[in-house]
Amino acid sequence: MAKIPRIVIVGGGWAGCAAAISAQQAGAEVILLERTDMLLGAGLVGGIMLNNGRMTAALETSFLGGHIMFEALEKTYRHRNISFPGHDHASLYDVIKVESIIRHLLKQRDVQIYFRSRVAGVSQTKEQVESVILESGEVVPADTFIDATGTSGPPGNCWRHGHGCVLCIQRCPAFGPRTSLVKMAGAEEYSLLKLDGSFGAMSGSCKLCPESLSLEIQERLKQCGVVVVPLPIDLVRPQKLKLKVCQQYAQNEFAANIILLDTGAVKLMTPFFPLEALRQVPGFELVRYSDPLAGGQGNSMRLLAMAYRDSTLKVDGLSNVLVAGEKQGPAVGHTEAIVTGFLAGHNAVCYALGIEPLILPKALASGALIAAIGDDLERNRPGYQSYTFSGAGFFQTMLENNLYSTDPNQIAERVATSNLTGIYNQALC
Ligand SMILES: Cc1cc2nc3c(=O)[nH]c(=O)nc-3n(C[C@H](O)[C@H](O)[C@H](O)COP(=O)(O)OP(=O)(O)OC[C@H]3O[C@@H](n4cnc5c(N)ncnc54)[C@H](O)[C@@H]3O)c2cc1C
């Protein structure tokens, strides 16, 4: 019987949570270290799932053996199968309820979660990390590590590249800023580089307090999940679309209208909107932001700390560190984080046991997305563009290569043809 490997995951966002489930399903002892007092990181404020090609990627990951994550998410959906400009068959999860449901799922799976456990250092021998060191001084050793610390902030980056600390859900001032295991272990990182030469990207949506909107808007949101309010012409700012990390929402409709989605909070599909201007729109006279608290001024900056990695998600120059989520490259979204999290969790166990790690084939949308980011690294243009299954360039690639499908039977068939059905559910030791 093979030894039981110990996997330490740093960062409990969607990527870290998916990696934890996957490594546990592969038979490992799993420790998840989270800097704050809640799981899900940026996922505490998002909510949009299954829109456009994300439906394909979610079904693929389910058939690969990651279904329990999507089954848990099912319980949290407030609205299913809705459309808004440029996006079809979306489901919206409840951002207030989702964290406790995922926390329960991980605990049921015997994942050991350490909250308020910010990694502040590493101990290593050349390319091999031996343990991570928490701010408290506690040393946590493992066979393999996964850096799932995301790319949001820290405040220095929001000051340098954005509009300052806007008090977003990452709560750096309270829990200490994001730090990167990859960087502490001496590996290189890169940033998204925008066309104008500036670095990083601004988060693309805000949250409003539901009860601060007119009763009519509240009612419509509850019923339909989406409300589109045309903006008076003097409040239309198309130049703001370029700031967005989520290029799938950089369409004129998102500048000409206020687009609201009901995620438990009210998701406002724009990176920021001056409060005094927003209050001029009928129905918004009393409106207030709930995230970021300074959403009238700006939003958090992201995609400033990505790792060079191979197609198994192992970091270049480090023998036992993998990456997942935004850390593995400019792939934006909960689904993108979950998909890469599952692969990293599985492969962390493969590396610990010395068995062949998995490379997802390009015949699957998830394999194609991971390969596309890898191609940018190989062509020496890291951070040249961002990727998502849900729109912009990569969704177009999915359409052109017949990768987009919403038919579960067709996707099950593709996964089966790749000989990978249930791979994330197989114990490796
Ligand atoms: C405002 C906003 C709205 C969004 N809306 C959507 C949406 O509707 N749909 C969608 O699909 N995507 C959305 N996204 C994008 C999506 O949320 C992210 O791409 C994805 O969740 C990133 O997940 P992650 O796990 O890679 O990183 P994160 O969510 O950033 O998680 C990283 C975690 O690591 C922890 N951490 C950092 N440093 C350390 C350390 N040193 N020690 C321990 N822990 C550490 C952090 O506390 C955090 O919990 C949104 C993002 C934002 C910011």
Ligand as a Chemical Component Dictionary entry (heavy atoms), coordinates in Angstrom:
data_LIG
# 
_chem_comp.id                   LIG 
_chem_comp.type                 NON-POLYMER 
_chem_comp.pdbx_formal_charge   0 
_chem_comp.three_letter_code    LIG 
# 
loop_
_chem_comp_atom.comp_id 
_chem_comp_atom.atom_id 
_chem_comp_atom.alt_atom_id 
_chem_comp_atom.type_symbol 
_chem_comp_atom.charge 
_chem_comp_atom.model_Cartn_x 
_chem_comp_atom.model_Cartn_y 
_chem_comp_atom.model_Cartn_z 
_chem_comp_atom.pdbx_ordinal 
LIG C1  C1  C 0 -16.078 41.767 -7.536  1  
LIG C2  C2  C 0 -15.877 40.467 -8.254  2  
LIG C3  C3  C 0 -16.959 39.857 -8.885  3  
LIG C4  C4  C 0 -16.788 38.667 -9.569  4  
LIG N1  N1  N 0 -17.875 38.055 -10.133 5  
LIG C5  C5  C 0 -17.740 36.840 -10.715 6  
LIG C6  C6  C 0 -18.882 36.126 -11.176 7  
LIG O1  O1  O 0 -20.025 36.567 -11.029 8  
LIG N2  N2  N 0 -18.690 34.920 -11.779 9  
LIG C7  C7  C 0 -17.441 34.381 -11.943 10 
LIG O2  O2  O 0 -17.333 33.271 -12.478 11 
LIG N3  N3  N 0 -16.339 35.043 -11.496 12 
LIG C8  C8  C 0 -16.455 36.244 -10.880 13 
LIG N4  N4  N 0 -15.353 36.903 -10.393 14 
LIG C9  C9  C 0 -14.029 36.295 -10.594 15 
LIG C10 C10 C 0 -13.799 35.142 -9.638  16 
LIG O3  O3  O 0 -14.348 35.450 -8.389  17 
LIG C11 C11 C 0 -12.319 34.847 -9.494  18 
LIG O4  O4  O 0 -11.668 34.744 -10.755 19 
LIG C12 C12 C 0 -12.101 33.521 -8.761  20 
LIG O5  O5  O 0 -13.030 33.390 -7.709  21 
LIG C13 C13 C 0 -10.664 33.489 -8.243  22 
LIG O6  O6  O 0 -10.519 32.410 -7.373  23 
LIG P1  P1  P 0 -9.108  32.057 -6.732  24 
LIG O7  O7  O 0 -9.392  30.919 -5.810  25 
LIG O8  O8  O 0 -8.096  31.891 -7.791  26 
LIG O9  O9  O 0 -8.646  33.366 -5.917  27 
LIG P2  P2  P 0 -9.317  34.148 -4.658  28 
LIG O10 O10 O 0 -10.787 34.052 -4.695  29 
LIG O11 O11 O 0 -8.698  35.497 -4.645  30 
LIG O12 O12 O 0 -8.823  33.312 -3.417  31 
LIG C14 C14 C 0 -7.549  33.383 -2.885  32 
LIG C15 C15 C 0 -7.615  33.049 -1.411  33 
LIG O13 O13 O 0 -6.290  32.972 -0.900  34 
LIG C16 C16 C 0 -6.242  33.563 0.374   35 
LIG N5  N5  N 0 -4.856  33.948 0.628   36 
LIG C17 C17 C 0 -4.115  34.891 -0.021  37 
LIG N6  N6  N 0 -2.880  34.942 0.481   38 
LIG C18 C18 C 0 -2.826  34.002 1.457   39 
LIG C19 C19 C 0 -1.810  33.580 2.349   40 
LIG N7  N7  N 0 -0.592  34.095 2.311   41 
LIG N8  N8  N 0 -2.085  32.592 3.255   42 
LIG C20 C20 C 0 -3.328  32.022 3.283   43 
LIG N9  N9  N 0 -4.336  32.403 2.466   44 
LIG C21 C21 C 0 -4.080  33.371 1.562   45 
LIG C22 C22 C 0 -7.214  34.731 0.263   46 
LIG O14 O14 O 0 -7.643  35.167 1.515   47 
LIG C23 C23 C 0 -8.325  34.130 -0.600  48 
LIG O15 O15 O 0 -9.335  33.512 0.185   49 
LIG C24 C24 C 0 -15.498 38.078 -9.657  50 
LIG C25 C25 C 0 -14.417 38.671 -9.005  51 
LIG C26 C26 C 0 -14.598 39.845 -8.282  52 
LIG C27 C27 C 0 -13.435 40.435 -7.548  53 
# 
loop_
_chem_comp_bond.comp_id 
_chem_comp_bond.atom_id_1 
_chem_comp_bond.atom_id_2 
_chem_comp_bond.value_order 
_chem_comp_bond.pdbx_ordinal 
LIG C1  C2  SING 1  
LIG C2  C3  SING 2  
LIG C2  C26 DOUB 3  
LIG C3  C4  DOUB 4  
LIG C4  N1  SING 5  
LIG C4  C24 SING 6  
LIG N1  C5  DOUB 7  
LIG C5  C6  SING 8  
LIG C5  C8  SING 9  
LIG C6  O1  DOUB 10 
LIG C6  N2  SING 11 
LIG N2  C7  SING 12 
LIG C7  O2  DOUB 13 
LIG C7  N3  SING 14 
LIG N3  C8  DOUB 15 
LIG C8  N4  SING 16 
LIG N4  C9  SING 17 
LIG N4  C24 SING 18 
LIG C9  C10 SING 19 
LIG C10 O3  SING 20 
LIG C10 C11 SING 21 
LIG C11 O4  SING 22 
LIG C11 C12 SING 23 
LIG C12 O5  SING 24 
LIG C12 C13 SING 25 
LIG C13 O6  SING 26 
LIG O6  P1  SING 27 
LIG P1  O7  DOUB 28 
LIG P1  O8  SING 29 
LIG P1  O9  SING 30 
LIG O9  P2  SING 31 
LIG P2  O10 DOUB 32 
LIG P2  O11 SING 33 
LIG P2  O12 SING 34 
LIG O12 C14 SING 35 
LIG C14 C15 SING 36 
LIG C15 O13 SING 37 
LIG C15 C23 SING 38 
LIG O13 C16 SING 39 
LIG C16 N5  SING 40 
LIG C16 C22 SING 41 
LIG N5  C17 SING 42 
LIG N5  C21 SING 43 
LIG C17 N6  DOUB 44 
LIG N6  C18 SING 45 
LIG C18 C19 SING 46 
LIG C18 C21 DOUB 47 
LIG C19 N7  SING 48 
LIG C19 N8  DOUB 49 
LIG N8  C20 SING 50 
LIG C20 N9  DOUB 51 
LIG N9  C21 SING 52 
LIG C22 O14 SING 53 
LIG C22 C23 SING 54 
LIG C23 O15 SING 55 
LIG C24 C25 DOUB 56 
LIG C25 C26 SING 57 
LIG C26 C27 SING 58 
# 
